Amino acid sequence: MSLDSLTDLVSNAVGVLILLLLMTALQSSNPHYEPPLPIEHQSGLLPQFYYVHRDRIQTIDVNAAFTNGLLAASESDAEFRVNADFMGRQDEFLTLTLQPVDTEHWPKFEELANIDSVLGKSAAGIDNSTRFAFFFVKDEGNGDSFKEFSKIRQWFLDRGTAVGWLPVTDDNPAYLCSWGNVAACRYSPSYYGQQS
């Protein structure tokens, strides 16, 4: 082996290492946000549903969703696009999937304290002995909705209200069920757990 071949081999190896180091540095400068996973615990409390999208929050009226959700979804001012489907082994229960629409007009966190607003009335109307606040939190990969949810969650906890939550995406949207006794339809309070 000549000295020139050895020099080429060493310089190529150093060049590859430098290239790998640059790629790693660039990749780590823009990390993907990994949300913590909720750790649910059993409860006899019933959920009051909310949806968090970026810095906006919307209350979900389950009765209205099932009564006229599909009709409301066809109107231009609907808060959610609603799809209905039967699920289960023998299509035993109806589910409504919810996709947010035009969230820029949704209330912000500050509206929770305003008891004259729809959102404030919903929050103030939770009886902590029978109900808890449950949130669908939109995961868009950057953590914006989860940062907002952390503030909202703490606001409810400070008032003695239990909180549950579930991250949702376009592929795994929020859904409500017609039968609360079906395991897939049960929503429970949860700890703000970390991924394992």
Secondary structure, DSSP 8 states (H G I E B T S, - for coil): --HHHHHHHHHHHHHHHHHHHHHHHHHHTS--------EE---S-EEEEEEEETTEEEEE-HHHHHHHHHHHHTSTT-SEEEEEEEESTTS-EEEEEEEE--GGGS-BGGGGG-TTSHHHHHHHT--TTTEEEEEEEE--SSSHHHHHHHHHHHHHHHTT--EEEEEE-SSS-EEEES-TTSGGG----EE-----
